[in-house]
């Protein structure tokens, strides 16, 4: 029974890791397309802040998926070594996510103070009714 559970969890880990990778790739492509479009239209450095914010949101979400896959990986009879590795990886990813979220919030504040409230970003959590 434990072997079947380990096999199912292995498949789930692969699926969740792939979801995280897809989120990051989609965010990178979306941000790159917006970066080129903004660069061709406006060109000012402040015009790129919304692009960075969008990319940051995608990266934060992708990191959450990757952390979820790490937790799943240790779900079936983890050894102390695996738990230690999970703790280290979780700490690193959590720190990355924390600082990324802080940077996103700071840039949002600067945009709101400098040019008024920014237009809603379709990828933003607020636009969907949830906070980041």
N, C-alpha and C positions, 0 to 999 in steps of 0.2 A: 504494500500500500504506500509506504514512504517513497519507494522508487517511482511509482506513478505520480505522486504528488510532486516529487522533484522534477520529473519530466514536464509536467504541466506548468510548474513555476518557471522552468527554463524557457518554455515557449512564451509565457507571459513577459518574462524579462526582455526577451528579444523584441516582442511587440512594443512594449513601453519604451525601450531604448530607441527603436525605430521611430516611434511617434515624436520623441524628443528631438531626434535628428531632423525629422521632417519640419517640425516647428521652427528650428533654428535656420534651416536652409530656406524655408519659405520667407521667414523674416529677413534674412540676408538679401534674398533676391528682391523682395518688395522694397526694402530700404535702398538697395542699389538703384532700382528703377526710379524711385522717388528722388534720390540724390542726383541722378543724371537730369531728370526733368526740372528740378529746382535749379540746378546749376545752369541749365540752358536758359531758363526764364529769368531768374533774379540774380543769382551769383553772389549775393551778400552772405557773409558767414552766419548771421543770425537766421537766415532762411533755412539753414540746415539743422537747426535745433529740433524741430518737429520730426525730422528724419531720424535723428539720433534717439529721440524719445521712443519712437516706434520700434526701432531696432532693439533698444534696451528692453522693452516689454516682451518682445519675442525671445530674447536671450534669457530673460528671467523665467519665462514659462518653460523654455527648453531645459533649463537647469532643474526646474521642479520635476519634469518628467525623468531626467537622468537620475535624480536623487531617488525617485520612486522606484526605478528599476534596481538601484543598489539595495534598497530596503527589501524588495521582493527577492533579490538574489540570496539574501541571508535568512529568508523566512523558513526554510526547511533545514532543521538540525544544524545551525551554524556552529562553527568552531570558535574558540576564543580569538584565533588569528583573523578569521573572517569578520567577527564583531569589531575587532580593533581597526581593521581596514575600513569597515563601514563607518565607524566613528570618525576616522580621519577624513575620509571622502566627504561625509556629511558635513563636517565642520568646515572644510574648504568650500564646498558648494554653497553652504548656508552663508558663509562670510561673503562670497562673491555675490550672491543674491542680495544680501543686505546692503552692500556698498553700491550695487547697481540700482537698487530701489531708492537709495538715498540720493544718488546722482540724478535719477529721473525726477524725483520730487523737487530737488533744488532747481533743475532746469525748468520745470513747470512753473515754479514760483517766479523765476527770473523772466520767463516769457509773459506771465500774467502781469507782472509789475511794469515791464518795459513797453509792451504794446497793447495792453488790455488783455482780456481773456482770449486765449487761443481758440480757434475753431475746433469743434469736436473732431477727434480722430476716430475713424470707424474701427480701428484696432484697439482703441483704448478701453479700459475696464469701465470707466465712468459712462461711456457711450452705451455700454451694455447694461448699466445699472448697478455695477459693483465697483468697489474701490480697489486699487492695486495694493 
